Amino acid sequence: MSVQRSDELSALVRDELVRPVPASAQAFADELRRRHGASLAGVLFYGSCLRRGSDEGVLDFYALVDDYRGAYRSRALRLANAALPPNVFYLELPRGDTRLRAKYAVFSLRDFARAVQLSALRTGTWARFCQPTVCAYARDGAALAALVDLLCAAVESAVLRGVALLPGEGDVRDVTPESLWLGLFRETYASELRPENDDGPLAIYAADPPRYARALAAALEALARADRVRVLEAAGERWRVACPPGSLASARRRAALRRPLAKAATTVQLLKSALTFGDWLPYALWKLERHTGTRLEPSERQRRHPFVFGWPLIVRVLWKRELR
């Protein structure tokens, strides 16, 4: 069932998308336009660097294209992207005596639209894009309008899943912004192989609690219009929400069934990304150290032959459950 989007939710998402783009993010967007040409519909800048207002670290982008045929010259990259989207790439740009670093994922608009639905196998896409995002590039007004609609869908998927995670009896839940968003981010982090410590979900929410309260209120309004929830009571930033009979239990069962499949898909995605990412082993170890405090030094042999000798380092962290 499609959701009749509230003006409030669309306004929130659009205002965030059209915020000024940092110079570093603009430089990467320009490079993505050069790489993918006329097929590029939009570039989304998100993640910890946006949240912290810093370009130290690795900037995160999604490049949304019309289709993979137009986005790549390589047939292998087209097939890989279509089989298990997205393809993920690492990119560096010079800046004076230093270098800017970024990673970016390539999605077709069609695949991205599927990925922000609650029914998607993996939670990663809608869990990322229910958070504040800036549009580093939009091809035209129609492309920007499409991005607004897609990110609204991500917020709505997140809120529906967050309601299902809350404790309660039957199909009624008491909802507050803090309980919903923290529960949601903890659950979605746990469902993926992510090198984040336990403070990650709190850092996301604590960056802008009023924004998350506004997003929750707007999404509940849109979902109520579509008869996917009923708001029984609303007082300040507290809501009492009823979902269709049996829907919350059903949602939990489906999520439990999807979780091992989603982790398997994420593992395959990581293996695929190693082929497109470039010099992935030093990056992966730097990422682990940054988020977990675990420092691992690759040997010269591991650096030269990461596919053969590099994996023991990653497996060691997985075994210790430091990569979740």
Backbone bond lengths (Angstrom), bond angles and torsions (degrees), N, CA, C in turn:
res aa  C-N    CA-C-N  psi(-1)  N-CA   C-N-CA  omega(-1)  CA-C   N-CA-C  phi
1 M - - - 1.469 - - 1.524 109.22 -
2 S 1.282 117.66 129.11 1.468 120.71 179.71 1.515 109.86 -77.25
3 V 1.314 114.91 151.65 1.460 121.80 -178.70 1.513 109.54 -100.42
4 Q 1.340 115.53 132.90 1.462 120.38 173.51 1.530 107.27 -82.31
5 R 1.300 116.01 104.25 1.453 119.72 -171.15 1.520 111.64 -68.27
6 S 1.330 114.88 138.29 1.451 119.83 177.23 1.524 109.67 -75.24
7 D 1.321 115.18 150.35 1.461 119.25 175.03 1.523 110.62 -59.45
8 E 1.329 116.74 -34.67 1.453 121.30 -177.61 1.526 111.28 -64.95
9 L 1.333 117.46 -44.95 1.455 120.02 -179.42 1.529 110.95 -67.87
10 S 1.311 117.37 -44.53 1.462 120.37 178.06 1.527 111.13 -60.76
11 A 1.342 116.73 -40.81 1.462 120.31 179.83 1.527 111.04 -65.49
12 L 1.333 116.71 -41.62 1.462 120.11 178.70 1.519 110.93 -60.44
13 V 1.333 116.22 -49.91 1.465 120.14 -177.60 1.518 110.94 -64.79
14 R 1.325 117.01 -43.93 1.459 119.53 -177.86 1.531 111.46 -65.29
15 D 1.331 116.55 -42.54 1.471 119.37 179.39 1.524 110.99 -60.18
16 E 1.325 116.92 -37.62 1.464 119.79 178.33 1.529 111.01 -69.79
17 L 1.314 116.51 -41.41 1.459 119.84 -177.63 1.523 112.74 -63.23
18 V 1.323 117.42 -37.43 1.467 120.12 -172.96 1.530 112.51 -94.07
19 R 1.320 117.62 13.78 1.463 119.51 173.93 1.533 110.21 -62.45
20 P 1.334 117.45 157.05 1.468 119.65 178.42 1.529 111.57 -55.58
21 V 1.311 115.50 139.61 1.460 121.78 -177.49 1.527 108.95 -92.90
22 P 1.333 119.01 126.17 1.469 120.02 175.95 1.523 110.99 -57.60
23 A 1.322 115.50 150.12 1.470 120.20 -176.59 1.521 111.76 -58.70
24 S 1.339 117.07 -38.07 1.465 119.77 -179.95 1.520 111.12 -65.11
25 A 1.333 117.17 -42.19 1.460 120.42 178.49 1.522 111.00 -66.48
26 Q 1.323 116.56 -37.34 1.460 120.03 178.47 1.522 111.12 -63.94
27 A 1.334 116.43 -37.51 1.464 119.98 179.01 1.528 110.88 -62.81
28 F 1.327 116.33 -41.30 1.465 118.75 178.05 1.528 111.36 -69.07
29 A 1.327 117.35 -39.09 1.460 119.85 177.82 1.526 110.62 -60.47
30 D 1.320 116.83 -40.30 1.465 120.58 177.90 1.525 111.06 -62.81
31 E 1.335 116.09 -39.15 1.464 119.47 178.88 1.535 110.85 -68.13
32 L 1.307 117.65 -36.65 1.465 120.13 178.02 1.525 111.19 -67.50
33 R 1.320 116.61 -34.66 1.471 119.64 174.49 1.520 110.20 -63.42
34 R 1.332 116.64 -39.86 1.460 119.60 178.57 1.521 110.86 -65.28
35 R 1.341 116.02 -39.36 1.464 119.92 -177.02 1.527 112.93 -71.71
36 H 1.318 117.12 -40.62 1.472 120.26 -169.21 1.525 113.56 -111.00
37 G 1.309 117.23 -5.15 1.454 120.87 169.14 1.515 114.81 61.98
38 A 1.334 115.18 -146.15 1.463 121.27 -173.58 1.518 113.19 -67.71
39 S 1.335 117.55 -15.89 1.467 119.82 179.58 1.527 112.46 -72.20
40 L 1.338 117.22 -16.17 1.463 120.86 -175.85 1.524 110.11 -76.94
41 A 1.330 116.63 116.27 1.463 121.38 179.69 1.522 112.11 -91.26
42 G 1.328 116.78 -33.08 1.456 118.94 -178.23 1.517 111.70 -168.33
43 V 1.336 115.33 157.41 1.464 122.44 176.66 1.520 107.50 -126.77
44 L 1.325 116.64 123.67 1.459 122.86 179.88 1.525 109.35 -105.00
45 F 1.319 116.60 128.14 1.457 123.76 177.82 1.518 107.55 -106.92
46 Y 1.320 117.36 125.54 1.463 121.43 -174.38 1.526 108.56 -148.09
47 G 1.318 117.14 -179.36 1.451 121.58 169.27 1.506 115.49 97.54
48 S 1.326 114.70 -167.65 1.460 120.89 -169.40 1.525 112.59 -67.23
49 C 1.331 118.38 -35.25 1.471 119.00 179.25 1.529 111.07 -66.26
50 L 1.321 116.83 -39.20 1.468 120.07 174.83 1.516 109.77 -63.72
51 R 1.312 116.89 -45.07 1.457 121.20 -176.91 1.526 111.49 -62.77
52 R 1.337 116.50 -38.72 1.464 120.78 -178.24 1.522 113.31 -87.49
53 G 1.338 116.75 -8.11 1.455 119.86 -176.81 1.511 112.12 64.03
54 S 1.344 116.73 39.94 1.459 121.61 -175.39 1.518 109.21 -136.24
55 D 1.335 116.16 149.96 1.462 119.56 172.98 1.530 110.43 -108.98
56 E 1.335 117.02 17.15 1.453 121.14 173.57 1.509 107.80 -87.24
57 G 1.307 116.05 127.34 1.449 121.11 -173.00 1.511 109.13 112.89
58 V 1.319 116.04 -149.21 1.460 121.73 -179.28 1.526 108.45 -118.40
59 L 1.320 116.68 119.18 1.458 121.95 178.57 1.529 109.05 -75.00
60 D 1.329 116.59 145.91 1.467 122.61 -176.16 1.517 110.88 -112.91
61 F 1.331 115.21 132.10 1.468 121.03 -179.83 1.527 110.53 -137.77
62 Y 1.327 115.27 151.84 1.457 122.46 163.45 1.519 107.08 -116.22
63 A 1.326 116.22 129.29 1.462 122.25 174.21 1.521 107.64 -103.17
64 L 1.331 117.18 116.03 1.456 122.42 -177.90 1.520 108.90 -101.66
65 V 1.312 115.77 123.55 1.457 121.93 -174.31 1.526 109.87 -118.22
66 D 1.332 115.03 160.48 1.465 119.64 177.90 1.520 110.92 -64.42
67 D 1.318 116.43 -46.81 1.458 122.32 178.07 1.517 108.01 -160.61
68 Y 1.326 116.22 165.56 1.460 120.31 -175.27 1.525 112.34 -78.59
69 R 1.311 117.50 -25.50 1.462 119.63 178.68 1.525 110.39 -61.84
70 G 1.317 116.75 -42.15 1.449 119.87 179.24 1.510 114.11 -77.86
71 A 1.341 116.84 -19.52 1.465 120.65 -174.29 1.520 113.31 -83.90
72 Y 1.347 117.36 -25.02 1.456 120.76 -173.80 1.524 111.23 -130.34
73 R 1.318 114.99 149.07 1.457 120.54 165.90 1.518 110.55 -85.02
74 S 1.336 115.88 -29.44 1.460 121.54 -176.26 1.531 111.28 -79.07
75 R 1.316 116.07 123.88 1.465 120.21 176.86 1.532 110.53 -65.75
76 A 1.343 117.45 -36.43 1.461 121.01 179.79 1.522 111.53 -62.24
77 L 1.328 116.71 -42.07 1.466 119.74 178.29 1.523 111.00 -66.42
78 R 1.334 117.00 -38.48 1.469 119.76 177.58 1.520 110.76 -60.85
79 L 1.334 116.51 -46.39 1.463 120.65 -177.98 1.527 111.23 -66.63
80 A 1.333 116.55 -41.25 1.465 119.88 179.87 1.519 111.49 -64.06
81 N 1.322 116.39 -40.59 1.463 120.28 -179.71 1.522 111.26 -67.25
82 A 1.330 116.88 -39.45 1.458 120.55 179.60 1.526 111.96 -71.08
83 A 1.332 117.37 -35.87 1.462 120.94 -176.81 1.515 112.36 -71.52
84 L 1.333 117.39 -41.23 1.466 121.11 -178.64 1.525 108.57 -148.50
85 P 1.328 116.28 81.60 1.464 118.72 -179.38 1.525 110.59 -72.04
86 P 1.350 116.02 149.81 1.464 127.19 1.52 1.518 111.82 -96.17
87 N 1.332 116.75 169.61 1.456 122.26 160.65 1.527 107.70 -83.26
88 V 1.333 115.99 141.78 1.466 120.59 -177.69 1.530 108.96 -121.51
89 F 1.326 115.78 134.00 1.456 122.19 -176.82 1.525 110.11 -129.31
90 Y 1.335 114.97 153.29 1.464 122.44 175.08 1.521 107.94 -107.57
91 L 1.320 116.45 141.93 1.461 121.01 -173.73 1.521 109.31 -143.36
92 E 1.322 116.79 136.31 1.460 122.40 174.16 1.519 109.35 -124.14
93 L 1.335 115.70 144.16 1.456 122.20 175.67 1.526 108.93 -130.68
94 P 1.330 118.29 142.22 1.468 119.78 179.05 1.520 111.05 -73.33
95 R 1.326 115.12 144.20 1.465 121.24 171.95 1.522 107.63 -144.05
96 G 1.325 115.54 97.44 1.461 119.77 -175.90 1.514 110.36 61.64
97 D 1.339 115.41 -126.09 1.464 120.90 -179.83 1.524 112.17 -89.47
98 T 1.317 117.92 -0.75 1.461 121.31 -178.55 1.531 109.27 -117.59
99 R 1.314 114.75 -175.74 1.460 120.02 178.44 1.520 109.30 -133.58
100 L 1.318 115.51 140.54 1.452 121.85 171.68 1.519 108.67 -87.92
101 R 1.327 116.17 142.43 1.456 120.67 -178.14 1.518 109.77 -122.32
102 A 1.318 116.14 145.19 1.460 120.81 178.48 1.516 109.33 -153.10
103 K 1.317 114.98 156.88 1.457 120.39 165.44 1.527 106.56 -125.92
104 Y 1.322 114.88 147.44 1.458 117.86 -179.75 1.514 110.52 -141.32
105 A 1.319 114.54 145.90 1.457 122.72 179.81 1.519 108.85 -109.53
106 V 1.326 116.22 139.23 1.460 121.65 179.75 1.524 109.26 -106.37
107 F 1.330 115.49 122.46 1.466 123.81 178.80 1.520 107.73 -129.17
108 S 1.316 117.09 140.46 1.460 118.59 165.17 1.521 108.11 -73.84
109 L 1.321 116.30 155.42 1.464 119.71 177.41 1.519 110.98 -58.21
110 R 1.318 116.36 -37.88 1.468 120.30 -179.86 1.519 111.85 -65.37
111 D 1.342 117.20 -45.38 1.463 119.89 179.54 1.519 111.72 -68.89
112 F 1.329 116.84 -35.33 1.459 119.81 178.02 1.531 110.28 -65.33
113 A 1.327 116.70 -39.94 1.469 120.31 178.25 1.523 110.93 -60.35
114 R 1.325 117.68 -37.29 1.461 120.62 176.51 1.523 111.15 -69.54
115 A 1.330 115.85 -38.43 1.459 120.65 -174.06 1.521 113.10 -70.03
116 V 1.333 118.81 -23.95 1.466 120.38 -179.91 1.531 112.04 -90.05
117 Q 1.334 117.63 2.62 1.449 120.42 175.40 1.525 110.21 -83.71
118 L 1.320 116.99 149.58 1.458 121.01 -179.73 1.519 111.57 -61.94
119 S 1.315 117.78 -25.89 1.468 121.92 -178.70 1.519 112.98 -77.33
120 A 1.320 118.65 -5.83 1.469 121.21 -179.72 1.521 110.25 -60.53
121 L 1.335 115.76 144.89 1.463 119.95 -178.13 1.515 111.29 -60.73
122 R 1.332 116.27 -45.44 1.460 120.21 -178.34 1.526 110.18 -104.06
123 T 1.322 114.57 144.33 1.464 120.60 -177.19 1.516 113.05 -86.04
124 G 1.338 117.13 -11.27 1.455 120.56 -167.57 1.506 115.36 -56.84
125 T 1.341 117.66 -38.95 1.461 118.31 -173.92 1.512 111.49 -70.97
126 W 1.337 117.93 -53.73 1.469 116.95 -178.21 1.524 111.70 -69.94
127 A 1.350 117.77 -26.51 1.465 119.43 176.96 1.524 111.38 -68.52
128 R 1.336 116.93 -31.45 1.464 119.82 176.52 1.524 111.46 -75.28
129 F 1.315 116.18 -43.08 1.461 118.71 -169.27 1.517 114.20 -96.25
130 C 1.333 117.14 10.37 1.466 119.09 161.41 1.521 109.64 -82.25
131 Q 1.335 116.35 -7.80 1.454 122.75 177.40 1.535 110.23 -90.97
132 P 1.317 117.73 163.09 1.478 120.07 179.40 1.524 112.05 -55.89
133 T 1.314 115.36 137.74 1.467 122.98 -176.22 1.526 108.47 -140.40
134 V 1.325 116.24 145.81 1.462 121.72 176.46 1.524 108.68 -116.02
135 C 1.319 115.64 138.48 1.462 120.61 176.32 1.529 108.39 -86.36
136 A 1.334 115.68 107.77 1.463 119.93 179.26 1.522 111.65 -79.34
137 Y 1.327 116.71 -18.08 1.462 121.43 176.91 1.519 108.86 -162.91
138 A 1.322 116.74 134.68 1.463 123.06 169.21 1.520 107.03 -133.71
139 R 1.312 116.30 131.70 1.465 120.39 -174.18 1.518 112.17 -61.82
140 D 1.325 117.07 -37.93 1.464 121.11 -179.43 1.530 108.01 -164.52
141 G 1.322 116.20 -175.68 1.456 120.37 -178.81 1.511 113.27 -62.29
142 A 1.335 116.97 -37.40 1.457 120.15 179.19 1.523 111.10 -65.04
143 A 1.325 116.55 -38.93 1.462 119.96 178.14 1.522 110.80 -65.42
144 L 1.330 117.04 -41.39 1.460 120.07 178.32 1.527 110.58 -63.39
145 A 1.331 117.61 -42.31 1.466 120.87 178.60 1.532 110.66 -61.34
146 A 1.336 117.05 -38.56 1.463 120.65 178.07 1.520 110.89 -65.23
147 L 1.337 116.75 -39.33 1.462 120.32 178.57 1.528 110.90 -64.67
148 V 1.318 117.13 -40.82 1.464 120.47 177.13 1.525 110.01 -58.62
149 D 1.327 116.78 -47.03 1.460 120.92 -178.29 1.528 111.25 -63.09
150 L 1.325 117.41 -41.44 1.457 120.98 -179.00 1.530 111.55 -66.10
151 L 1.319 116.84 -41.05 1.459 118.93 -179.31 1.527 111.98 -73.64
152 C 1.327 117.19 -30.15 1.464 119.51 171.24 1.525 109.96 -60.25
153 A 1.321 116.63 -43.14 1.462 120.50 178.78 1.523 111.00 -61.18
154 A 1.343 117.13 -37.20 1.458 120.13 178.23 1.522 111.35 -64.13
155 V 1.329 117.61 -42.10 1.466 120.84 178.85 1.529 110.18 -63.89
156 E 1.331 117.00 -43.14 1.465 120.71 -179.49 1.528 111.43 -64.05
157 S 1.339 117.32 -41.09 1.465 120.55 177.14 1.526 110.17 -62.11
158 A 1.318 116.53 -42.63 1.460 120.47 -179.79 1.520 111.31 -62.74
159 V 1.317 117.24 -43.13 1.465 119.89 -178.32 1.530 110.90 -67.37
160 L 1.315 117.92 -41.85 1.467 119.88 177.13 1.517 111.33 -60.24
161 R 1.327 116.51 -44.06 1.462 119.53 179.01 1.519 110.40 -67.67
162 G 1.333 117.22 -39.07 1.452 119.89 179.53 1.514 112.55 -63.13
163 V 1.317 117.56 -39.48 1.469 120.85 176.94 1.523 110.42 -61.86
164 A 1.334 116.97 -42.50 1.465 120.69 -179.24 1.527 112.42 -64.17
165 L 1.326 117.75 -26.66 1.459 121.54 -178.57 1.522 112.91 -80.37
166 L 1.323 117.79 -18.82 1.461 120.39 -175.77 1.526 111.25 -70.51
167 P 1.330 117.45 146.67 1.466 119.75 177.92 1.525 111.17 -71.64
168 G 1.319 116.11 152.44 1.457 120.35 178.59 1.508 111.01 159.86
169 E 1.317 115.64 170.16 1.457 122.32 179.78 1.517 109.73 -101.47
170 G 1.319 115.92 144.43 1.457 120.06 175.50 1.519 111.82 64.09
171 D 1.324 115.89 -137.96 1.466 121.61 -174.51 1.520 112.57 -113.51
172 V 1.342 117.36 21.81 1.464 121.93 179.67 1.526 108.41 -117.37
173 R 1.331 115.11 136.31 1.459 120.41 -179.98 1.521 110.25 -133.50
174 D 1.342 115.22 143.75 1.454 121.77 170.28 1.523 107.72 -90.77
175 V 1.326 116.60 124.85 1.464 121.94 -169.49 1.519 109.98 -120.20
176 T 1.324 115.90 131.15 1.462 122.20 168.03 1.530 106.92 -129.22
177 P 1.332 117.83 156.57 1.470 118.71 179.76 1.522 113.13 -57.37
178 E 1.313 117.38 -44.37 1.462 119.35 -176.47 1.520 111.78 -65.04
179 S 1.335 116.47 -46.43 1.464 118.77 -177.81 1.524 111.20 -65.74
180 L 1.319 117.30 -40.63 1.456 119.37 -178.14 1.523 111.71 -68.70
181 W 1.326 118.08 -51.69 1.459 120.03 -172.77 1.515 111.82 -71.48
182 L 1.332 118.33 -41.01 1.466 118.82 178.94 1.525 110.58 -65.65
183 G 1.337 117.26 -42.66 1.459 119.64 177.58 1.515 111.89 -61.50
184 L 1.334 115.91 -41.12 1.459 120.63 -179.62 1.522 111.48 -64.66
185 F 1.333 117.92 -48.81 1.460 120.15 -176.72 1.525 111.36 -66.81
186 R 1.327 117.64 -36.63 1.469 119.06 176.96 1.522 111.19 -64.29
187 E 1.316 116.24 -41.52 1.461 120.14 179.78 1.526 111.69 -66.28
188 T 1.321 117.44 -45.15 1.461 119.30 -176.37 1.524 111.45 -72.83
189 Y 1.334 118.70 -32.18 1.462 119.95 173.84 1.519 109.82 -63.16
190 A 1.353 116.27 -42.75 1.459 120.06 -178.20 1.520 112.54 -67.35
191 S 1.318 117.38 -22.95 1.459 120.47 -176.72 1.517 113.13 -84.11
192 E 1.344 117.26 -6.64 1.451 121.45 179.51 1.520 109.85 -122.98
193 L 1.328 114.71 162.23 1.460 120.16 174.52 1.519 107.63 -85.04
194 R 1.341 115.57 88.94 1.462 119.32 -174.31 1.516 109.98 -121.60
195 P 1.329 118.80 133.87 1.458 121.98 -179.04 1.521 111.72 -83.09
196 E 1.317 116.98 58.19 1.467 120.37 -177.46 1.521 109.17 -115.84
197 N 1.322 117.18 146.41 1.445 119.72 173.90 1.524 109.21 -85.80
198 D 1.332 116.25 179.87 1.458 120.56 -174.07 1.519 113.02 -69.06
199 D 1.338 117.78 -14.00 1.455 120.70 179.84 1.527 112.81 -83.06
200 G 1.331 117.65 -8.49 1.460 120.87 -176.32 1.519 113.96 -56.93
201 P 1.345 118.52 -55.05 1.472 119.08 179.43 1.520 113.13 -58.85
202 L 1.332 117.22 -40.06 1.460 119.82 179.26 1.519 111.31 -64.44
203 A 1.339 117.34 -38.91 1.466 120.73 -179.89 1.524 110.74 -63.61
204 I 1.313 117.42 -38.42 1.464 120.67 179.57 1.522 110.07 -63.38
205 Y 1.325 116.83 -50.45 1.467 120.40 -177.36 1.528 111.28 -68.25
206 A 1.341 116.16 -43.35 1.468 120.20 -174.96 1.521 112.24 -67.17
207 A 1.333 117.59 -17.36 1.460 119.84 179.86 1.523 112.06 -63.64
208 D 1.358 117.91 -29.18 1.468 120.02 -178.27 1.531 110.65 -165.09
209 P 1.342 118.17 70.73 1.464 119.70 -179.77 1.531 114.39 -55.67
210 P 1.362 120.36 -40.31 1.473 118.36 179.25 1.531 112.38 -60.72
211 R 1.327 117.12 -35.42 1.461 119.17 178.52 1.516 110.61 -63.33
212 Y 1.330 117.25 -42.57 1.458 119.89 -178.49 1.528 111.55 -70.06
213 A 1.325 116.92 -31.62 1.466 119.31 174.20 1.521 110.89 -65.54
214 R 1.333 116.40 -42.25 1.462 119.99 179.05 1.527 111.07 -65.99
215 A 1.344 117.14 -41.44 1.461 120.79 179.15 1.522 110.98 -63.32
216 L 1.326 117.29 -40.18 1.462 120.74 178.56 1.520 111.19 -63.27
217 A 1.321 116.84 -47.78 1.464 120.64 -179.29 1.520 110.99 -60.38
218 A 1.330 116.99 -44.14 1.465 120.96 -178.08 1.519 111.44 -67.26
219 A 1.341 116.80 -39.63 1.458 119.74 179.44 1.526 111.24 -67.95
220 L 1.324 117.78 -40.10 1.463 120.09 177.33 1.526 111.11 -61.73
221 E 1.326 116.21 -38.23 1.465 119.69 176.98 1.524 110.62 -62.10
222 A 1.334 117.11 -45.61 1.466 120.46 -179.36 1.521 111.12 -65.56
223 L 1.321 117.14 -42.41 1.454 120.76 -178.88 1.526 111.54 -67.79
224 A 1.335 116.88 -34.03 1.467 120.30 177.02 1.524 110.52 -66.75
225 R 1.316 117.47 -38.00 1.467 120.63 177.41 1.520 111.76 -60.22
226 A 1.329 116.25 -33.44 1.457 121.26 -178.57 1.531 112.29 -91.14
227 D 1.346 117.26 7.44 1.468 122.53 179.55 1.524 112.65 61.33
228 R 1.318 116.90 29.61 1.461 119.51 175.54 1.524 111.73 -93.35
229 V 1.323 117.26 -19.36 1.460 122.87 170.00 1.533 107.55 -144.04
230 R 1.324 115.44 163.87 1.461 121.35 170.21 1.522 107.83 -125.85
231 V 1.326 116.58 129.63 1.460 121.01 177.04 1.518 107.56 -90.45
232 L 1.329 116.29 107.99 1.463 121.64 -177.09 1.523 111.32 -79.89
233 E 1.321 116.20 -38.48 1.466 121.07 179.65 1.521 108.21 -144.31
234 A 1.320 115.28 148.79 1.461 121.00 174.72 1.518 108.03 -143.43
235 A 1.330 116.27 122.08 1.458 121.46 179.27 1.513 108.45 -141.51
236 G 1.341 116.00 105.69 1.456 119.59 -177.64 1.515 110.22 64.02
237 E 1.323 115.99 -122.48 1.455 120.95 178.54 1.522 111.07 -105.92
238 R 1.302 116.00 37.95 1.472 121.88 175.32 1.526 108.39 -130.97
239 W 1.323 114.71 133.92 1.453 120.64 179.02 1.527 109.02 -129.67
240 R 1.318 114.89 147.86 1.461 120.64 169.07 1.526 105.52 -111.99
241 V 1.331 115.36 116.98 1.461 121.42 -168.07 1.520 109.83 -119.69
242 A 1.330 115.68 133.43 1.462 121.89 175.05 1.525 109.05 -111.23
243 C 1.323 115.80 135.78 1.464 122.18 176.51 1.528 108.95 -108.68
244 P 1.329 118.70 162.69 1.468 120.71 179.17 1.524 110.92 -53.77
245 P 1.333 117.89 145.03 1.477 121.47 -176.46 1.524 112.27 -51.62
246 G 1.321 114.68 128.73 1.456 121.05 177.35 1.510 115.41 79.83
247 S 1.324 117.83 -6.20 1.463 119.54 -172.83 1.527 112.31 -70.59
248 L 1.333 118.11 -35.65 1.455 119.35 -177.61 1.530 111.34 -70.17
249 A 1.336 116.26 -43.60 1.464 119.09 176.79 1.519 110.73 -62.93
250 S 1.316 116.18 -40.47 1.467 120.22 178.39 1.521 111.02 -63.89
251 A 1.330 117.00 -40.94 1.466 120.70 179.52 1.518 111.00 -63.70
252 R 1.320 117.58 -39.59 1.467 120.33 178.63 1.523 111.26 -66.22
253 R 1.335 116.41 -40.24 1.466 119.08 178.65 1.527 110.99 -64.12
254 R 1.330 116.00 -44.01 1.463 119.04 -179.78 1.523 110.84 -63.39
255 A 1.334 116.52 -39.83 1.462 119.79 -179.95 1.529 110.51 -64.95
256 A 1.334 117.06 -40.27 1.468 120.30 179.39 1.524 110.99 -65.03
257 L 1.322 116.91 -37.75 1.458 120.50 179.12 1.532 111.30 -70.54
258 R 1.332 116.16 -36.07 1.465 119.95 -177.89 1.515 112.88 -77.00
259 R 1.340 117.82 -23.19 1.458 119.76 -170.44 1.531 112.89 -58.78
260 P 1.362 120.51 -50.31 1.468 118.25 179.42 1.528 112.61 -64.48
261 L 1.335 116.65 -34.38 1.459 119.61 177.16 1.518 110.61 -66.48
262 A 1.329 115.73 -40.08 1.465 119.59 -179.98 1.525 110.67 -65.54
263 K 1.338 117.82 -39.74 1.463 119.76 178.98 1.524 110.50 -67.00
264 A 1.337 116.53 -37.73 1.456 119.26 177.05 1.525 110.70 -64.13
265 A 1.345 116.22 -42.14 1.464 119.97 178.62 1.520 110.64 -64.55
266 T 1.333 117.41 -37.61 1.452 120.76 178.53 1.522 111.14 -65.50
267 T 1.335 116.43 -38.79 1.464 120.04 177.80 1.528 110.58 -62.77
268 V 1.327 116.51 -45.40 1.462 120.36 177.59 1.530 109.85 -62.28
269 Q 1.331 116.16 -39.29 1.460 120.38 178.61 1.523 111.29 -61.26
270 L 1.340 117.02 -40.70 1.463 120.27 178.31 1.522 111.29 -64.02
271 L 1.328 115.86 -40.50 1.459 119.34 178.12 1.525 110.69 -64.40
272 K 1.328 116.39 -41.81 1.460 120.37 178.37 1.525 110.45 -64.88
273 S 1.325 116.33 -40.60 1.459 119.78 -178.59 1.523 111.59 -64.02
274 A 1.346 116.32 -29.93 1.461 118.91 178.18 1.518 111.40 -61.10
275 L 1.337 117.14 -27.57 1.455 120.88 -179.94 1.528 112.10 -78.73
276 T 1.330 117.29 -28.48 1.466 120.58 -177.09 1.521 112.32 -100.66
277 F 1.326 116.88 -17.20 1.456 120.34 -167.16 1.517 113.46 -76.28
278 G 1.322 117.00 -27.89 1.465 118.89 -176.71 1.517 109.60 99.88
279 D 1.331 117.44 -129.67 1.460 122.68 -176.99 1.525 108.40 -81.36
280 W 1.332 115.85 76.45 1.461 120.12 -166.42 1.515 114.32 -80.39
281 L 1.352 119.29 -29.12 1.457 119.96 -173.92 1.528 112.72 -65.31
282 P 1.343 120.41 -50.63 1.476 118.56 176.75 1.520 112.41 -59.11
283 Y 1.344 116.67 -37.87 1.465 118.75 178.20 1.521 111.11 -63.56
284 A 1.344 116.95 -45.61 1.462 120.11 -178.13 1.520 111.21 -61.92
285 L 1.330 116.82 -41.60 1.462 119.98 179.84 1.530 111.67 -69.31
286 W 1.339 116.51 -37.60 1.475 119.31 175.32 1.524 110.57 -62.46
287 K 1.337 116.27 -41.61 1.464 120.93 179.77 1.532 110.50 -63.32
288 L 1.324 117.16 -42.68 1.460 121.21 178.44 1.520 111.20 -61.43
289 E 1.330 116.32 -45.06 1.462 119.62 -179.63 1.518 111.03 -63.54
290 R 1.328 116.28 -41.01 1.461 120.58 -177.02 1.530 111.70 -64.44
291 H 1.330 116.91 -37.14 1.461 119.84 -173.39 1.519 113.91 -98.37
292 T 1.331 118.60 -22.13 1.462 119.65 -175.85 1.518 113.29 -119.27
293 G 1.340 117.95 -15.06 1.452 120.16 -175.37 1.515 113.46 82.43
294 T 1.332 117.46 -1.01 1.465 122.07 179.53 1.525 109.64 -85.54
295 R 1.323 116.62 118.56 1.467 120.84 -179.46 1.521 109.43 -104.41
296 L 1.308 116.30 124.01 1.458 122.41 178.17 1.520 108.59 -127.55
297 E 1.326 116.29 128.28 1.461 121.02 -178.82 1.521 109.32 -103.25
298 P 1.341 118.23 118.95 1.461 119.68 177.06 1.521 110.86 -74.02
299 S 1.318 115.61 145.95 1.456 120.17 174.22 1.524 109.22 -75.68
300 E 1.325 116.28 168.63 1.454 120.28 177.72 1.526 110.73 -61.53
301 R 1.321 116.57 -37.83 1.467 120.12 178.46 1.521 111.06 -65.02
302 Q 1.346 116.81 -39.32 1.464 120.09 178.67 1.520 111.00 -67.30
303 R 1.318 117.53 -36.41 1.463 120.07 177.47 1.528 111.38 -66.03
304 R 1.320 116.26 -40.09 1.459 119.55 -176.69 1.534 112.20 -75.26
305 H 1.342 116.21 -31.74 1.466 119.63 -175.81 1.538 109.21 -131.94
306 P 1.342 117.39 66.14 1.469 119.75 -173.48 1.522 113.68 -63.83
307 F 1.332 118.71 -32.88 1.457 119.97 -178.33 1.526 111.88 -68.59
308 V 1.335 116.39 -26.72 1.460 120.19 -178.95 1.520 111.02 -92.84
309 F 1.351 116.37 -47.10 1.454 120.46 -170.77 1.531 114.47 -110.97
310 G 1.334 118.25 -8.88 1.460 120.01 -174.64 1.509 114.72 -81.38
311 W 1.344 116.40 -27.49 1.465 118.57 -173.30 1.530 115.12 -62.85
312 P 1.370 120.20 -32.52 1.475 117.64 178.51 1.520 114.28 -54.98
313 L 1.328 117.07 -33.12 1.470 119.24 178.65 1.518 110.88 -65.07
314 I 1.344 116.57 -44.46 1.462 120.47 180.00 1.519 110.23 -67.40
315 V 1.342 117.01 -42.37 1.468 120.79 -179.19 1.523 110.50 -62.27
316 R 1.341 117.03 -35.55 1.466 119.90 179.34 1.529 111.21 -59.81
317 V 1.329 116.37 -40.95 1.458 120.22 179.65 1.525 110.18 -70.77
318 L 1.347 116.47 -41.57 1.458 119.88 177.54 1.524 110.73 -59.14
319 W 1.334 115.81 -41.47 1.464 119.76 -178.12 1.520 111.27 -63.56
320 K 1.333 116.25 -35.70 1.460 120.30 177.73 1.519 112.88 -79.22
321 R 1.356 116.27 -2.34 1.465 122.94 178.61 1.519 110.89 64.82
322 E 1.341 116.71 27.80 1.450 119.84 175.39 1.511 111.72 -85.96
323 L 1.327 116.66 -18.44 1.460 121.30 174.68 1.507 107.13 -106.54
324 R 1.322 116.84 115.07 1.461 119.18 -171.18 1.502 111.42 -118.07
